Each structure stands twice: as C-alpha cells, then as structure tokens.
Amino acid sequence: MSEKNHSVVEINQEFPLTIKRLGINGEGVGYYKKQVVFVPGALPGEEAVVQVTKIHPKYAQAAVKTIRKESPHRVTAPCPVYDACGGCQLQHLEYNQQLVHKRDILIQALERHTKLPIAQMDIRQTIGMDNPWYYRNKSQFQVGKKGEKVIAGLYGTNSHQLVDIKECIVQRKETNKATQVVRKQLDKLKIPVYNERTKKGTVRTIVSRVGIETGQVQIVIVTATDDLPQKDKLIRALENKMPEIKSIMQNVNPASTSVIFGNKTILLSGQKTIEDKIEQYTYHLSARAFFQLNPIQTKKLYDEIKKASELTGKEKIVDAYCGSGTIGLWLSQGASEIRGMDVIKESIQDARMNAKQHGLKNYTYETGTAQEWMLKWKDEGFKPDVVVVDPPRTGCDESLLKTILTVKPKRFVYASCNPSTLAKDLMALSSKYKIEYIQPLDMFPQTSHVESVTQLVLKEDN
C-alpha cells in the first residue's frame, strides 16, 4: 500500500490551515481532517493557505502559500540568509514568545513519550537571555566553491546546497571574523577545497572557537588528507591577520561522513588549547573538547545544576559525560569528591588539567563509558550521592539508565538538550525516581532547541 493511501491529502493540494502550536523542530503544527500537518515558518494562531510538499504515513508537510491571519508575535527575521540556511528556525518569532513555546515543546515531548502525570508536574518558565544574538563561541562552517571562489557556510535545510554565510548573527563576531580570514586565505593561496561529489580536494571544514573572557581564538582546519598544501604560508597569513589566534590545528577526516572531526589532530602553530573562563574557573579547551556554545547561558545552566544537586559539602558526585570537567568544577566547592568519565581521551586530559589547575584535591577522571566506570566503582565500594548527566542529543545510553537504577544515587540531575530523549529516559527512571521539577533554559535563541535541568530524587521505598 502506498503512503498516499494512508493520507487524507495529496501532493500539491492546497487548503486553509489554522496553526495550533510549534513542533519540536520549530515548524507550525495544524490539523486537516484530523491529519497532522507540519508547516515550516508558520506560527501558532496563524490562519494560512498551505500547499502539501510531502506525505508520510502519519503526517504531511506543507509550505505556506499565503497567511490570511498573521500572529501578533511575528517579526521580520533580521538574517539575510535565514530562509535558505536552516541553522535558525525561530527568527521570525518575538523572543519572549520563543521562550513560551520552548516550554510547550518540552511538555509536548513528555505527553508523547511518557505516561507521567504532566498536569501535576512542576515545569517552570524558560530562562532566557537579555541579548539573544551573537552568542555562539564556536562555528563549524563547511567549505565549498561557487565558480572559482571559495565559500564557507552551512548546508540548507534538507539539501546539499552550501549557503555562503559572510556573517552569522548568532555567532560571536570573533568566530565570524576568523572563518572569513581563513576562507580568504584558502582562496588567495589556491588551496584545494574538498568536493564531496568527486571525493577530491583537501579542506573540508573551518572550525573556529573563541574564549569569550580571554579573547583567545582557535582555528581547526579539517582536511580530507594528511597533506595541507601551502601550509606554512597559510599559518603565517592567519597569524599576521589575527594576532588573537593562539592555536592553529589540523584535523584529518578522510571518511565519507557528516561527522566533522576525524581521529587525528595535528598542532600547526601556537598551543594545543585555548582558555576560557566562567566566573573564577578557567578551562583549557582542545580542538575536539566539548564546551558549551553559549557561555552566558552556561553559567545559568550550571547554577541550575548546582541548585538541583542540593550540595552541603559532604556529597560524592559523579559527573557522567564530563567533557573537559566543566560541571564537576562548578560543583566542586559543594562536594567532598568528584569523579567523571568521557569516551574522548583528550577531554579527560583537559578535565584533569582543569581540576589540577583549580586545586581540586579529591577528583578522578577516567576515559570510558559512565556505565563501565560506575559499576567498577560500585564494586570497589564507592557510592555517589549525586549523579549529574549532560548527555548528547541521543540521551542516556540504556545501559547507563540501568546502572543508575542499580547504583541508586539519592539525587540524579539530568541536563538535557533534547526533550524527546529526555522524556523517554525519565519514563525509564520513574520506577525508582520522583521527578521533583524540570527547569527549561534557552541555550540557543532563534532556534527550536530546548535545554532543561531535571531534578530526580530516589523514592523512599527504594
């Protein structure tokens, strides 16, 4: 049976639609003859005429033809490539309303993936930013060619068309500048850029990161080959144009993949790491180390994690998916011992360096998975009072959730960047843990992403 037979609509069909809410990817959601219709760019409360672009067994996608009744919260997106780029989804929505709808996206995920009593849950108002622009401290722009000219940007939504981005208004000005300086030198020195179709060429991606408090800039040039033509001239040019560059790295990724980094990283010039600070803490950041992309909101996020941890100074803490140890450091003054783990070896090296530099006495950072180390430590007699996780978008590994239910820390603090995987994980944990509250937080203004901190407390009968 074809997909069309499941559907009450047909490709190219036009009809009026009232938008009820925003979906998890920032698109408008409406219902036509009880069928869910997703409409990118449409806002809740709007009445639009839409045209069907795709049909799936359970829903349809459509494009806006005309808006008959416009939302009072609609604004003109300030970015000139907003429609083409796809990096942001909500620039056309007033910022205070973005915060309202992000909380709603979180609630929708809980409704879809859990049987929890959501109406009785403490789901707080979203914590936003005073200035929701120019906040990202790291950019990863793909490199390509337009005619003979080197361009750098992002692939458009659902396409392999590279959108040339001269200035991204959610990126820090320093990373915008660094990307353009590298792009111009690639062009000037005729350094071959990688062509995904022919699998020929060298430079694939320009990654730039800035320490917002220190002003230090790191450039990582991701290449498909070990050889980087005109390497010495490129390094000299970058250092002359931007004295704030403290680290120039080359990462080699020969694989046909959408993953940015390969396993091999080479120091071309300067230091292997740059530094950034959040309050009194200085962090060393290597090329592949994870560090939050919005340091202003990171402080608020870490404060929420600390609040949910309810530390008295006596607690033993496990910081799972610890990255460069940033959360562990933030919690260290309220804890008696910090242990953390991560599968990226360089992150663990950074975490140990950061802990040592800040005079932490009782810390252990190991390379490997959280479930592997927590069970090993349990067998050795170590029982954490608080476990903190800040996992990738895929959520917690199933074996980690089983480990948590086995180890049974008194409190489990879950920082999430994906409401859907959070909801599924909370459902799995709810047999032994009570969800005290969920605090949404906006780490990525202008996008549909929702970060949150959930406090779970072990039920008394466990």
C-alpha positions in Angstrom: 0.0 0.0 0.0 1.5 3.4 -0.9 2.0 6.2 1.6 -0.6 8.3 -0.2 -3.3 5.8 0.6 -2.8 6.4 4.3 -3.3 10.1 3.8 -6.3 12.4 3.5 -4.2 14.8 1.4 -2.3 14.7 -1.8 1.0 16.3 -3.0 0.5 19.9 -4.1 -3.0 20.0 -2.6 -3.9 23.5 -1.2 -6.2 24.1 1.8 -6.6 26.6 4.7 -5.0 25.6 8.0 -5.0 27.0 11.5 -1.7 26.6 13.3 -2.2 25.3 16.8 1.4 25.1 18.2 5.1 24.8 17.3 6.6 21.4 16.7 9.9 20.1 18.1 11.8 21.4 15.0 10.2 24.9 15.2 7.6 24.3 12.5 3.9 25.2 12.8 1.6 22.3 13.5 -2.0 22.2 12.3 -4.7 19.6 11.7 -6.5 19.0 8.4 -9.3 16.4 8.7 -7.6 15.1 11.8 -4.3 14.6 10.0 -1.2 16.4 11.4 0.4 18.9 9.1 3.8 20.4 9.7 4.4 23.9 8.2 7.9 25.4 8.5 7.7 29.2 9.1 4.1 29.2 10.3 3.3 30.4 13.9 0.7 29.4 16.5 -2.6 31.3 16.0 -2.0 32.0 12.3 -4.5 31.1 9.6 -2.7 30.2 6.4 -3.3 28.7 3.0 -0.8 25.9 2.7 0.4 23.5 -0.1 1.4 19.9 0.6 5.0 19.2 -0.2 5.5 15.7 1.4 3.3 12.9 2.6 4.3 10.5 5.3 2.1 7.6 6.8 1.4 9.6 10.0 1.6 13.2 8.9 2.0 15.6 6.0 4.4 18.5 5.4 3.3 21.7 3.7 4.6 25.1 2.7 2.9 28.5 3.3 1.3 30.0 0.2 -0.4 32.9 2.0 -1.1 34.0 5.5 -4.7 35.2 6.0 -4.3 36.0 9.7 -0.9 36.8 11.0 0.4 36.1 14.5 0.8 39.4 16.5 4.2 37.9 17.6 5.5 37.5 14.0 8.6 39.7 13.3 10.8 40.1 10.2 13.9 37.8 10.5 17.0 40.1 10.5 19.3 37.5 8.9 19.6 37.9 5.1 20.0 34.1 4.5 17.5 33.0 7.2 15.2 31.2 4.8 18.0 29.4 2.9 20.3 28.5 5.7 18.2 26.5 8.1 20.6 27.0 11.1 17.9 29.0 12.9 14.2 28.2 12.9 12.6 30.9 15.0 14.0 34.3 14.0 10.5 35.2 12.7 9.0 34.9 16.3 9.4 37.5 19.0 11.9 36.4 21.6 9.7 36.3 24.6 7.3 34.1 22.7 10.1 31.8 21.7 10.6 31.2 25.5 6.9 30.4 26.0 6.8 27.9 23.1 10.1 26.2 24.1 8.4 25.2 27.4 5.5 23.9 25.4 7.8 21.9 23.2 9.1 20.2 26.3 5.6 19.5 27.5 4.6 18.0 24.1 7.6 15.6 24.3 6.5 14.5 27.8 2.9 13.9 26.5 4.2 11.9 23.5 6.8 9.7 25.2 5.6 9.2 28.8 2.6 8.2 30.9 3.7 10.7 33.6 1.1 13.0 35.3 2.3 16.1 33.4 -0.5 18.4 34.7 0.8 17.8 38.2 4.5 18.3 37.4 6.5 21.4 38.2 7.6 22.5 34.8 9.0 26.0 35.2 9.1 29.1 32.9 12.0 29.1 30.4 15.1 31.0 31.4 16.1 33.3 28.5 18.8 35.8 27.5 18.9 39.6 27.8 20.6 39.8 24.3 19.7 36.7 22.2 22.2 37.4 19.4 25.9 36.9 18.7 26.2 34.3 21.5 27.8 31.2 19.9 31.5 30.8 20.7 32.2 28.2 18.1 31.4 27.8 14.4 31.8 24.8 12.1 31.4 26.1 8.5 31.7 23.7 5.5 34.0 24.8 2.7 33.0 24.7 -1.0 33.3 26.5 -4.3 31.0 28.8 -6.1 32.6 29.0 -9.6 36.2 29.7 -8.8 35.5 31.4 -5.5 35.9 29.6 -2.1 32.8 29.9 0.1 32.1 28.9 3.7 28.8 28.3 5.3 26.1 25.7 6.2 24.1 23.3 4.1 20.5 24.5 3.5 17.6 22.6 5.2 17.1 19.2 3.6 19.6 20.0 0.8 23.2 19.6 -0.2 23.3 23.2 -1.3 26.0 25.1 0.6 24.8 28.5 1.7 27.6 31.1 1.8 27.5 32.9 5.1 29.6 36.1 5.4 28.3 36.9 8.9 26.1 34.7 11.1 24.2 36.9 13.6 24.0 34.1 16.3 27.8 33.6 16.1 30.3 35.7 18.1 31.9 38.4 15.9 35.4 36.8 16.6 34.4 33.5 15.1 32.8 35.2 12.1 36.0 37.1 11.5 38.2 34.0 11.9 36.2 32.0 9.5 36.3 34.7 6.8 40.1 35.3 7.3 40.7 31.5 6.7 38.3 31.4 3.8 40.0 34.4 2.1 43.5 32.8 2.5 42.3 29.5 1.1 41.1 31.5 -1.9 44.2 33.6 -2.2 46.7 30.7 -1.8 44.6 28.4 -4.2 44.5 25.7 -1.5 42.2 22.9 -2.9 38.9 22.5 -1.1 37.2 19.1 -0.8 34.5 18.2 -3.2 32.0 15.7 -1.7 30.8 14.5 -5.0 34.2 13.8 -6.6 36.0 13.0 -3.2 38.9 15.2 -4.4 40.5 18.2 -2.7 41.8 18.9 0.8 40.0 21.4 3.1 36.5 20.3 4.3 35.6 22.5 7.2 36.7 25.6 9.1 36.2 25.3 12.8 36.7 28.5 14.9 36.3 28.9 18.6 36.8 31.9 20.9 37.3 32.2 24.6 34.8 34.9 25.3 36.5 36.0 28.5 40.1 35.7 27.3 39.7 36.7 23.6 41.8 33.7 22.6 40.9 32.2 19.2 41.5 28.7 18.0 41.3 27.6 14.3 40.9 24.0 13.3 41.2 23.2 9.6 39.6 19.9 8.9 41.1 18.2 5.9 40.4 15.0 3.9 44.1 14.3 3.6 47.2 14.5 5.8 48.8 16.8 3.4 47.8 20.5 3.6 49.3 22.4 0.6 50.8 25.9 1.2 50.6 25.1 5.0 53.4 27.4 6.1 52.1 30.4 4.0 48.6 29.8 5.4 49.8 29.7 9.0 51.9 32.9 8.6 49.0 34.7 6.9 46.5 33.8 9.7 48.8 34.9 12.5 49.5 38.2 10.7 45.8 38.9 10.1 44.6 37.8 13.5 47.2 38.1 16.4 44.4 36.9 18.7 44.7 33.4 17.2 46.6 31.3 19.8 46.0 27.9 18.4 46.0 26.6 14.8 45.2 22.9 14.5 44.7 20.5 11.6 42.2 17.6 12.0 42.3 14.8 9.4 39.0 13.3 8.4 39.2 11.1 5.3 35.9 9.4 5.8 32.7 9.9 3.7 30.6 11.1 6.7 28.7 14.1 8.0 30.7 13.8 11.2 33.0 16.9 11.3 36.1 15.5 13.1 38.4 12.6 12.3 40.6 10.9 14.9 43.9 12.5 14.0 44.6 16.1 15.2 47.9 17.9 14.4 49.2 21.1 16.1 50.2 23.5 13.3 51.1 26.6 15.4 50.7 28.0 18.9 49.2 26.0 21.7 47.1 22.8 21.7 44.5 24.5 23.8 42.9 27.9 24.3 41.5 29.1 27.6 38.1 30.5 28.6 36.6 31.5 31.9 33.3 31.2 33.5 33.4 33.3 36.7 36.5 32.1 38.7 37.0 29.0 36.7 39.5 28.8 33.8 39.0 26.0 31.2 41.6 24.6 28.8 39.9 23.7 25.5 41.5 21.4 23.0 40.3 21.1 19.4 37.7 18.3 20.0 36.8 19.0 23.6 33.2 19.7 24.3 32.4 23.1 25.8 29.0 24.8 26.0 28.5 27.0 22.9 26.7 29.8 24.9 28.9 30.7 27.9 26.4 33.4 29.2 23.6 30.8 29.4 26.1 28.1 30.5 26.6 29.9 33.8 22.8 29.9 34.4 22.7 26.2 33.4 25.5 25.3 35.8 23.8 27.3 38.6 20.6 25.3 37.9 22.5 22.0 38.0 24.1 23.1 41.3 20.7 24.1 42.7 19.2 20.7 41.8 22.2 18.9 43.3 21.4 20.4 46.8 25.1 20.2 47.9 26.1 20.5 51.6 29.9 19.9 51.2 29.7 16.2 52.0 28.4 14.7 48.8 30.2 12.4 46.5 29.4 13.3 42.9 29.7 11.5 39.6 29.8 13.8 36.5 28.9 11.5 33.6 29.7 12.6 30.0 32.0 15.0 31.8 33.7 16.5 28.7 36.5 18.8 30.0 35.2 18.6 33.6 33.3 21.9 33.5 30.3 20.8 35.5 32.4 18.9 38.0 34.5 22.1 38.7 31.3 24.2 39.1 30.0 21.7 41.8 33.4 21.1 43.4 33.1 23.6 46.3 29.9 21.9 47.5 31.2 18.3 47.2 33.6 16.1 49.1 34.7 14.1 46.0 34.2 14.4 42.2 34.5 11.6 39.7 33.9 11.8 36.0 34.3 10.0 32.7 34.1 10.6 29.0 34.8 8.5 25.9 37.0 11.2 24.3 40.6 10.8 25.7 41.5 14.5 25.0 38.5 15.7 27.1 39.7 13.6 30.1 43.2 15.1 29.7 41.6 18.6 29.7 39.4 17.7 32.7 42.5 16.5 34.7 44.4 19.7 33.8 41.4 21.9 34.8 40.9 20.1 38.1 44.7 20.3 38.9 44.9 24.0 38.0 42.0 24.9 40.3 43.5 23.0 43.2 40.9 20.2 43.4 42.1 17.6 45.8 39.7 14.7 45.6 39.0 14.1 41.9 39.1 11.2 39.5 38.7 11.5 35.7 38.8 8.4 33.5 38.4 7.6 29.8 35.5 5.3 29.1 31.7 5.0 29.5 29.7 6.1 32.5 28.1 2.7 33.0 31.5 0.9 32.8 33.1 3.1 35.5 30.1 3.5 37.8 29.8 -0.3 38.1 33.5 -0.7 38.6 33.5 1.9 41.3 30.4 0.3 42.9 32.3 -3.0 43.2 35.1 -1.1 44.8 32.7 0.3 47.4 32.2 3.9 46.0 28.6 5.1 46.1 27.8 8.5 44.8 25.2 10.7 46.5 24.5 12.7 43.3 25.0 11.8 39.7 24.9 14.6 37.1 24.5 13.8 33.4 24.7 16.1 30.4 24.4 13.6 27.6 24.4 14.2 23.8 21.2 14.6 21.9 20.7 10.9 21.7 20.1 10.9 25.5 21.5 8.5 28.1 22.7 5.1 27.0 20.2 2.4 28.0 22.9 0.6 30.0 23.6 3.8 31.9 20.0 4.1 32.9 20.1 0.5 34.2 23.3 1.4 36.0 21.6 4.4 37.7 18.7 2.2 38.8 21.3 -0.3 40.2 23.6 2.3 41.9 20.7 4.4 43.2 22.2 7.8 44.0 20.0 9.9 46.2 19.7 12.6 43.6 20.0 12.4 39.8 20.4 15.7 37.9 19.7 15.4 34.2 20.7 18.3 31.9 19.2 17.7 28.5 19.4 19.2 25.1 16.7 17.1 23.6 13.1 17.0 25.1 12.2 13.7 23.2 15.1 11.6 24.6 14.8 13.3 28.0 11.1 12.2 28.1 12.0 8.6 27.2 14.7 8.5 29.8 12.5 10.0 32.5 9.9 7.3 31.8 12.6 4.6 32.3 13.8 6.3 35.6 10.3 6.9 37.0 10.1 3.4 38.5 12.6 4.4 41.2 12.8 8.2 41.0 10.4 11.0 41.6 10.6 14.0 39.2 10.7 17.0 41.5 10.8 19.6 38.8 12.0 20.5 35.3 13.6 23.8 34.5 13.8 24.7 30.8 16.6 27.1 29.7 17.3 28.7 26.3 20.8 27.9 25.3 20.2 28.6 21.6 18.0 31.6 21.0 16.4 31.8 17.5 16.5 28.0 17.2 13.9 25.4 18.3 16.4 23.7 20.7 15.4 23.4 24.3 17.8 22.8 27.2 16.5 21.8 30.6 17.6 20.6 34.0 15.5 17.9 35.8 15.9 17.1 39.4 15.1 13.4 40.3 15.1 12.2 43.8 15.2 8.5 44.8 11.8 7.3 46.1 11.8 6.4 49.8 10.9 2.8 49.3 14.0 2.1 47.2 
